[in-house]
Amino acid sequence: MNDIAVIVKDLMALSIQKKVTISTAESCTGGLISKYITDQPGSSNFFNSSIISYSNESKVSLLHVKSRTIEEKGAVSEETVKEMAQGLLQITRSSVVIAVSGVMGADIDKGSQENMRVWFCWHNLDKSKTLYKGLYGGRREIRLETTKIGLLGLYDFIKEI
């Protein structure tokens, strides 16, 4: 499963089979995960909503991340993505949510090969799974890779429940 469209088709089939609804909280991907999900005809059968919380303020006001968490741990941290996922689950009442937050160096837009740090969290009422990835490449490639990792992780998380 390497092609994003194939991943989403498989995710849709699995979600419908398991009667799972999904919501996303996206920072560094800027809505790309939900874009690929909603590109799939029939996505309304399993996709609920997305919140793009690019700024720290939006993480706090929209997803109820504690300001203290961001101040002490950073916007790109395991603690922050967990709180993003917990807030999203509470707000949307979806079965499963994914939260992603990452930071890119300013020079990535200029084609440098700097590292992007990304935290993922997949969450439902019973369990939570987090993952950290350091990715290299241009901004577009990193956002696509982050989206692919997020969707594959979502598929695996739902498969396990």
C-alpha positions as CSV (number, residue, x, y, z in Angstrom):
1,M,0.0,0.0,0.0
2,N,2.2,2.9,-1.2
3,D,-0.2,4.9,-3.3
4,I,-2.2,7.3,-1.2
5,A,-5.5,6.8,-3.2
6,V,-5.1,3.0,-2.6
7,I,-4.5,3.5,1.1
8,V,-7.7,5.7,1.4
9,K,-9.8,3.1,-0.5
10,D,-8.6,0.4,1.8
11,L,-9.2,2.7,4.8
12,M,-12.7,3.5,3.6
13,A,-13.6,-0.2,3.2
14,L,-12.2,-1.1,6.7
15,S,-13.9,1.8,8.4
16,I,-17.2,1.1,6.8
17,Q,-16.8,-2.6,7.7
18,K,-16.0,-1.8,11.3
19,K,-18.6,1.1,11.5
20,V,-15.9,3.6,12.4
21,T,-16.1,7.3,11.9
22,I,-12.9,9.3,11.5
23,S,-11.9,12.9,12.3
24,T,-8.5,14.6,11.8
25,A,-6.6,17.4,13.6
26,E,-3.9,18.6,11.3
27,S,-1.2,21.1,11.8
28,C,1.8,20.6,9.5
29,T,-0.2,18.8,6.8
30,G,-2.6,21.8,6.5
31,G,-5.6,19.5,5.8
32,L,-3.8,17.2,3.3
33,I,-4.9,14.1,5.2
34,S,-8.6,15.1,5.1
35,K,-8.2,16.3,1.4
36,Y,-7.1,12.8,0.3
37,I,-9.9,11.2,2.3
38,T,-12.6,13.4,0.9
39,D,-11.2,12.9,-2.7
40,Q,-12.6,9.4,-2.3
41,P,-16.2,9.1,-3.5
42,G,-18.3,7.8,-0.6
43,S,-16.0,9.3,2.1
44,S,-19.0,10.7,3.9
45,N,-19.8,7.2,4.9
46,F,-16.9,7.2,7.3
47,F,-15.3,10.7,7.5
48,N,-16.7,13.1,10.0
49,S,-14.6,16.3,10.2
50,S,-11.2,18.0,10.2
51,I,-9.7,20.8,12.2
52,I,-6.6,22.5,10.8
53,S,-4.9,23.9,13.8
54,Y,-1.8,25.4,12.4
55,S,-1.1,28.0,15.1
56,N,-0.6,27.4,18.8
57,E,-3.6,29.6,19.5
58,S,-5.8,27.4,17.4
59,K,-4.6,24.2,19.1
60,V,-5.6,25.8,22.4
61,S,-8.9,27.4,21.4
62,L,-10.2,24.7,19.0
63,L,-8.8,21.5,20.4
64,H,-8.4,22.4,24.0
65,V,-4.7,21.8,24.2
66,K,-3.4,23.3,27.4
67,S,-1.3,26.4,26.9
68,R,1.1,25.1,29.5
69,T,1.7,21.9,27.5
70,I,2.7,24.0,24.5
71,E,4.9,26.3,26.6
72,E,6.6,23.5,28.4
73,K,6.8,20.7,25.8
74,G,6.3,22.6,22.5
75,A,3.7,22.5,19.8
76,V,5.6,19.6,18.2
77,S,5.6,17.1,21.1
78,E,4.1,13.8,22.1
79,E,2.1,15.5,24.8
80,T,0.7,18.1,22.4
81,V,-0.5,15.6,19.8
82,K,-2.1,13.5,22.5
83,E,-4.0,16.5,23.8
84,M,-5.0,17.5,20.2
85,A,-6.4,13.9,19.7
86,Q,-8.2,13.9,23.0
87,G,-9.8,17.3,22.4
88,L,-10.8,16.3,18.9
89,L,-12.3,13.0,20.1
90,Q,-14.3,14.9,22.7
91,I,-15.5,17.6,20.3
92,T,-16.4,15.4,17.3
93,R,-17.4,12.2,19.0
94,S,-15.9,10.3,16.1
95,S,-14.8,6.7,16.7
96,V,-11.2,7.3,15.8
97,V,-9.1,10.4,15.4
98,I,-5.7,11.3,14.1
99,A,-3.7,14.3,15.2
100,V,-0.5,15.4,13.6
101,S,1.9,18.2,14.4
102,G,5.3,18.9,12.9
103,V,7.9,21.6,12.4
104,M,9.8,22.4,9.2
105,G,12.9,24.6,9.0
106,A,12.5,27.8,7.1
107,D,15.1,26.7,4.6
108,I,13.0,23.7,3.4
109,D,11.1,26.0,1.1
110,K,14.5,26.7,-0.6
111,G,15.1,23.1,-1.3
112,S,17.4,22.2,1.5
113,Q,17.4,18.8,3.0
114,E,16.7,19.8,6.6
115,N,14.9,17.6,9.0
116,M,11.2,17.9,9.7
117,R,10.1,16.6,13.1
118,V,6.6,15.1,13.2
119,W,4.5,13.6,15.9
120,F,1.4,11.5,15.2
121,C,-1.3,10.3,17.5
122,W,-4.1,7.9,16.7
123,H,-6.8,7.7,19.4
124,N,-10.1,6.3,20.3
125,L,-12.0,5.9,23.6
126,D,-10.0,2.8,24.6
127,K,-6.4,3.4,23.4
128,S,-3.9,5.8,22.0
129,K,-0.8,5.3,19.8
130,T,1.9,7.9,19.2
131,L,4.7,7.9,16.7
132,Y,7.6,10.3,16.1
133,K,9.3,10.6,12.7
134,G,12.2,12.7,11.4
135,L,11.7,13.3,7.7
136,Y,14.0,14.8,5.1
137,G,13.3,16.5,1.8
138,G,11.4,19.4,0.4
139,R,8.3,20.8,2.0
140,R,5.9,19.2,-0.5
141,E,7.5,15.8,-0.3
142,I,7.6,15.9,3.5
143,R,3.9,16.9,3.7
144,L,3.0,14.0,1.3
145,E,5.1,11.5,3.3
146,T,3.6,12.7,6.6
147,T,0.1,12.3,5.0
148,K,1.0,8.7,3.9
149,I,2.4,7.8,7.3
150,G,-0.7,9.2,9.0
151,L,-3.1,7.3,6.7
152,L,-1.2,4.0,7.0
153,G,-1.1,4.4,10.8
154,L,-4.9,5.1,10.8
155,Y,-5.5,2.0,8.8
156,D,-3.4,-0.1,11.1
157,F,-5.0,1.5,14.2
158,I,-8.5,0.7,13.0
159,K,-7.5,-2.8,12.0
160,E,-6.4,-3.5,15.6
161,I,-9.7,-2.4,17.2
